[in-house]
Each structure stands twice: as structure tokens, then as C-alpha cells.
Amino acid sequence: MSPTEDASEKSRAVALTLGFVLGPLGAHRYYVGKIGTGVLQTITMGGLGLWWLYDMIIITFGSFRDADGRRVKYWTEDEAFEKGAGTSRQLPDEALEELYALRDEVADLTERVDFTERLLTRGHNEFDRKESTYQTPR
């Protein structure tokens, strides 16, 4: 397994903050997808604080793992994305086709709006010129 495949797309900073602020309630475990152990940690109040302390140490040193067994090692989700963590999940082909079609429709609508704005601007400019050359009869 390569280093990026072993890395989670979850943020270590978020997990550490959730663990520190909500402590023994196991919020950091819910965040990384470990719902079952999150519930156990909530019920036992973080294993009377020992389990919670262990988790805080493991998260701090980057050895904490998410529900898929990948290490939560990057401090931000952006950093994880840049390094390619969690890229094993892709959208289905149908969803990609829909996104591409939507992108094309948005581009077409953008062109139409730009064209309409140019027409409206040109219409106002011509109207202003006609008004300025018009002289009132005496």
C-alpha cells in the first residue's frame, strides 16, 4: 500500500479538536466514522478518561485510524486532498456524465447571458446617442 492509500482524507486537526473539546463523548471517533466505538466511548465516558487520553496521544502523533483503517495523518483536509489521500473513491460514470452535461449547459447559459448583456448595453448606448442629437423644434 502506498503512503497516500494508507492516509485518510479526514483532518487530524479536526479530530484532535473534537477529542479535546468534547473529550470523553467520543466525538472524534464519530468524525472518522467509527460509530460503534464512538458509542462505547460515550457510554463509558472515554473509558473513564483513559481511553480518551490514549486517543489524544495517538491522534497527536498521527497514528489514529479512521473506519476504513487509514491513518488520520494530515492536519487539514486540503493537505490530504493535495497529497491524494482518500482518492480511491470515484463517482460512477453516470454521475460524471451528468456533471459534464451540467457544466456544458452552464457554459451555454453564460454565453447567452453575456450576449444579452451586450445587446442591452448597445441598445442603451444607441438610445443615448439619439437623444443627444435630437433637437427640439422652435
Wavefront OBJ file of the C-alpha trace (Angstrom):
o trace
v 0.000 0.000 0.000
v 1.376 3.419 -0.927
v 1.591 6.242 1.638
v -1.366 8.073 0.096
v -3.573 4.961 0.055
v -2.817 4.478 3.753
v -3.865 8.070 4.533
v -7.367 9.192 5.398
v -8.975 12.286 3.905
v -10.073 13.281 7.417
v -8.269 16.098 9.202
v -6.086 15.325 12.191
v -6.623 18.868 13.495
v -10.414 18.434 13.450
v -10.191 15.040 15.142
v -7.851 16.417 17.807
v -10.046 19.477 18.402
v -13.207 17.380 18.667
v -11.449 14.982 21.024
v -10.128 17.793 23.188
v -13.348 19.846 23.320
v -15.884 17.038 23.585
v -13.435 14.723 25.286
v -14.865 11.502 26.610
v -18.012 11.728 24.481
v -16.079 10.224 21.564
v -16.869 12.942 19.012
v -13.526 12.381 17.296
v -14.475 8.758 16.708
v -17.806 9.755 15.179
v -15.921 12.181 12.917
v -13.653 9.489 11.464
v -16.564 7.079 11.014
v -16.006 4.788 13.984
v -19.613 4.952 15.161
v -19.579 1.735 17.231
v -16.551 2.626 19.304
v -17.823 6.210 19.492
v -20.974 4.970 21.182
v -18.914 2.799 23.546
v -16.684 5.737 24.390
v -19.753 7.907 25.042
v -21.293 5.297 27.339
v -18.074 4.692 29.293
v -17.130 8.397 29.322
v -13.974 7.671 27.361
v -13.124 4.556 29.307
v -13.108 6.683 32.463
v -10.732 9.041 30.711
v -8.001 6.516 29.953
v -9.276 5.540 26.505
v -9.798 9.211 25.684
v -6.243 10.092 26.807
v -4.842 7.245 24.703
v -6.785 8.524 21.662
v -5.491 12.075 22.161
v -1.900 10.828 22.209
v -2.423 8.627 19.136
v -4.123 11.447 17.196
v -1.362 13.902 18.129
v 1.336 11.605 16.760
v -0.633 10.745 13.584
v -1.265 7.064 14.239
v -5.037 7.261 14.729
v -7.023 5.367 12.083
v -10.406 6.023 10.505
v -13.207 3.495 9.982
v -11.517 2.186 6.802
v -8.242 1.557 8.636
v -6.421 4.502 7.032
v -4.203 6.749 9.161
v -5.515 10.223 10.006
v -2.140 11.835 9.437
v -2.705 15.136 7.603
v -3.518 18.229 9.641
v -6.040 19.647 7.147
v -8.421 18.081 4.654
v -6.902 20.303 1.941
v -3.456 18.863 2.634
v -4.877 15.343 2.449
v -6.566 16.144 -0.860
v -3.358 17.641 -2.304
v -1.384 14.538 -1.324
v -4.024 12.273 -2.862
v -5.406 10.741 0.317
v -8.744 9.005 0.006
v -8.743 9.138 -3.802
v -9.797 5.524 -4.116
v -13.440 6.612 -4.197
v -14.688 7.826 -7.583
v -18.053 8.885 -8.856
v -19.980 6.438 -11.034
v -19.768 7.044 -14.783
v -23.428 8.125 -14.919
v -22.811 10.825 -12.319
v -19.728 12.064 -14.185
v -21.714 12.234 -17.431
v -24.421 14.253 -15.669
v -21.812 16.635 -14.237
v -20.236 17.150 -17.667
v -23.661 17.785 -19.233
v -24.483 20.257 -16.471
v -21.155 22.031 -16.994
v -21.911 22.367 -20.722
v -25.379 23.761 -20.007
v -23.974 26.313 -17.564
v -21.370 27.380 -20.132
v -24.117 27.787 -22.747
v -26.249 29.845 -20.362
v -23.236 32.015 -19.510
v -22.687 32.752 -23.204
v -26.360 33.653 -23.630
v -26.321 35.990 -20.630
v -23.159 37.696 -21.908
v -24.732 38.121 -25.355
v -27.918 39.558 -23.827
v -25.921 41.995 -21.697
v -24.028 43.196 -24.785
v -27.293 43.702 -26.673
v -28.847 45.621 -23.803
v -25.756 47.778 -23.370
v -25.596 48.517 -27.104
v -29.293 49.391 -27.111
v -28.830 51.890 -24.274
v -25.800 53.470 -25.911
v -27.652 53.954 -29.230
v -30.656 55.392 -27.406
v -28.419 57.851 -25.533
v -26.770 58.991 -28.787
v -30.123 59.526 -30.488
v -31.361 61.526 -27.533
v -28.307 63.773 -27.542
v -28.609 64.612 -31.269
v -32.292 65.313 -31.098
v -33.135 68.994 -31.110
v -36.426 70.432 -30.051
v -38.363 72.397 -32.697
v -38.660 76.152 -32.206
l 1 2 3 4 5 6 7 8 9 10 11 12 13 14 15 16 17 18 19 20 21 22 23 24 25 26 27 28 29 30 31 32 33 34 35 36 37 38 39 40 41 42 43 44 45 46 47 48 49 50 51 52 53 54 55 56 57 58 59 60 61 62 63 64 65 66 67 68 69 70 71 72 73 74 75 76 77 78 79 80 81 82 83 84 85 86 87 88 89 90 91 92 93 94 95 96 97 98 99 100 101 102 103 104 105 106 107 108 109 110 111 112 113 114 115 116 117 118 119 120 121 122 123 124 125 126 127 128 129 130 131 132 133 134 135 136 137 138
